[in-house]
Amino acid sequence: MVQVTIKGRIFDISYQDVIEALEKMDPEPLTGRAKYYIEYKGKKYPIKQVIAEVTGLPRIAFTAKYAYDILTKIGFDVKEA
């Protein structure tokens, strides 16, 4: 589990929190600026989509670098498209 602060709010995010979010959502296409993703059950999920889903925050509230750091710290392998 990692504790992060985004826009003044504190979030405790675990590997299991991300898995639960992934189970409930469909991945968006990796187009435009979305070039980093995690893979789950053969699907590629953009990292900002994942963190937005877990936190409930809009994607503008954090950078892709921040999403990358969170996901790698809790054990995900972030890949580049």
PyMOL commands that set and color helices and strands:
alter all, ss='L'
color gray80, all
select helices_A, chain A and resi 15-24+47-55+59-61+64-73
alter helices_A, ss='H'
color red, helices_A
select strands_A, chain A and resi 2-6+9-13+36-40+43-46+79-80
alter strands_A, ss='S'
color yellow, strands_A
deselect
rebuild
show_as cartoon
